[in-house]
Amino acid sequence: MKFPILFVLPFLLAGCGSNSASSSAQQSVASSASFASGAASSSNTLVAYFSVTKHTKGIASYAQEHLGCDLFEIVPKQEYTSVDIDYQSDCRANREQNDPSARPEILNQISDFSSYDTIVLGYPIWWSQTPKILYTFLESYDFTGKVILPFCTSGSSPIGNSAINLAKSAPTARWLEGKRFSASDSKEEVANWLDQSLQEKNIMTLTISGKPIDVTWEQNDSVTALSRLKPLEVSMSRFGGFEQVGPLGHTLPSHDVNLTTVPGDIVLYSSNQIVVFFGSNTWAYTKLGHIVMSQEELTALLDHPNVMLNIR
Ligand SMILES: Cc1cc2nc3c(=O)[nH]c(=O)nc-3n(C[C@H](O)[C@H](O)[C@H](O)COP(=O)(O)O)c2cc1C
């Protein structure tokens, strides 16, 4: 087996195959249990990673700090020693990568896996692919409906088709495009990537009374928090002859300012109610978005005692 030429030098410089293999499995279990306090808005996101020489661990920690979410280290039952990852020999890692049926066992488990809807998944590149333990991980849980955002670290190889191949183990998840980091990438680079990638996840589809509605959403943390409530059904009532209003059942971050709304505006009222206007009003609201429709269409859609709003 030959490494791609491009990757050999940086790989050596990065110190892989040195004596810096992971610390004891016991220590790793302890670190995987030390969940962050976590901003409430990211409580349904988990950063999960596998790392032997701690490059991926560093990037995963940046991601976890930025998102304020939980962190889970995939700890192998049998620790990888420096001999196990000595890729220039017939080492354990190489043998596993060459064996399609290899599924190295995992020591620890994610408690309350169902509470997460988004998994940021990190791994080192081994021979241009994910280590086989990632397959064990993906086959251990039901990822149906979850969003998976993969990232890797490597000497120089790109993420390539590593995540695409891994995705075959969890085809019912929604896989976002992954990214390769080097061990020296900054927290800011990781944060920018997360913000951009998770924006895509936050795309929301709105229907009112079953009709799909085109919305231009604002870019603020209220909208981000709203998108995390998906799927959401809100029973709305006409109020004041100019709006439909309904309870979200949750409190969202708000940045209320005095607004004079126009028909089509969607706003957050009192942090916990969503309002859609077919007329106008002046009050303290946080703007969430605007429906792209004529006044006549809006009136036909919203000027009823009750409507049902769905966000998916
Ligand atoms: C068995 C093995 C195979 C590797 N294959 C590649 C490779 O194909 N391309 C590459 O750029 N780096 C390769 N590397 C280097 C690692 O991807 C890189 O050092 C990574 O950052 C290690 O992550 P970790 O510290 O989280 O374990 C390999 C390392 C090992 C141990």
Ligand as a Chemical Component Dictionary entry (heavy atoms), coordinates in Angstrom:
data_LIG
# 
_chem_comp.id                   LIG 
_chem_comp.type                 NON-POLYMER 
_chem_comp.pdbx_formal_charge   0 
_chem_comp.three_letter_code    LIG 
# 
loop_
_chem_comp_atom.comp_id 
_chem_comp_atom.atom_id 
_chem_comp_atom.alt_atom_id 
_chem_comp_atom.type_symbol 
_chem_comp_atom.charge 
_chem_comp_atom.model_Cartn_x 
_chem_comp_atom.model_Cartn_y 
_chem_comp_atom.model_Cartn_z 
_chem_comp_atom.pdbx_ordinal 
LIG C1  C1  C 0 -2.987 4.350  9.489  1  
LIG C2  C2  C 0 -2.920 5.794  9.089  2  
LIG C3  C3  C 0 -3.210 6.159  7.792  3  
LIG C4  C4  C 0 -3.166 7.497  7.421  4  
LIG N1  N1  N 0 -3.511 7.820  6.146  5  
LIG C5  C5  C 0 -3.471 9.127  5.753  6  
LIG C6  C6  C 0 -3.826 9.488  4.417  7  
LIG O1  O1  O 0 -4.207 8.686  3.587  8  
LIG N2  N2  N 0 -3.719 10.798 4.094  9  
LIG C7  C7  C 0 -3.308 11.747 4.993  10 
LIG O2  O2  O 0 -3.222 12.910 4.643  11 
LIG N3  N3  N 0 -3.017 11.429 6.273  12 
LIG C8  C8  C 0 -3.096 10.143 6.674  13 
LIG N4  N4  N 0 -2.784 9.821  7.969  14 
LIG C9  C9  C 0 -2.489 10.908 8.911  15 
LIG C10 C10 C 0 -3.700 11.276 9.756  16 
LIG O3  O3  O 0 -4.858 11.434 8.981  17 
LIG C11 C11 C 0 -3.499 12.596 10.510 18 
LIG O4  O4  O 0 -2.303 12.605 11.209 19 
LIG C12 C12 C 0 -4.670 12.886 11.415 20 
LIG O5  O5  O 0 -4.684 14.265 11.699 21 
LIG C13 C13 C 0 -4.589 12.130 12.726 22 
LIG O6  O6  O 0 -5.732 12.438 13.510 23 
LIG P1  P1  P 0 -5.818 12.112 15.067 24 
LIG O7  O7  O 0 -4.653 12.786 15.719 25 
LIG O8  O8  O 0 -7.107 12.698 15.485 26 
LIG O9  O9  O 0 -5.754 10.633 15.253 27 
LIG C14 C14 C 0 -2.824 8.489  8.366  28 
LIG C15 C15 C 0 -2.510 8.102  9.673  29 
LIG C16 C16 C 0 -2.581 6.773  10.035 30 
LIG C17 C17 C 0 -2.285 6.386  11.453 31 
# 
loop_
_chem_comp_bond.comp_id 
_chem_comp_bond.atom_id_1 
_chem_comp_bond.atom_id_2 
_chem_comp_bond.value_order 
_chem_comp_bond.pdbx_ordinal 
LIG C1  C2  SING 1  
LIG C2  C3  SING 2  
LIG C2  C16 DOUB 3  
LIG C3  C4  DOUB 4  
LIG C4  N1  SING 5  
LIG C4  C14 SING 6  
LIG N1  C5  DOUB 7  
LIG C5  C6  SING 8  
LIG C5  C8  SING 9  
LIG C6  O1  DOUB 10 
LIG C6  N2  SING 11 
LIG N2  C7  SING 12 
LIG C7  O2  DOUB 13 
LIG C7  N3  SING 14 
LIG N3  C8  DOUB 15 
LIG C8  N4  SING 16 
LIG N4  C9  SING 17 
LIG N4  C14 SING 18 
LIG C9  C10 SING 19 
LIG C10 O3  SING 20 
LIG C10 C11 SING 21 
LIG C11 O4  SING 22 
LIG C11 C12 SING 23 
LIG C12 O5  SING 24 
LIG C12 C13 SING 25 
LIG C13 O6  SING 26 
LIG O6  P1  SING 27 
LIG P1  O7  DOUB 28 
LIG P1  O8  SING 29 
LIG P1  O9  SING 30 
LIG C14 C15 DOUB 31 
LIG C15 C16 SING 32 
LIG C16 C17 SING 33 
# 
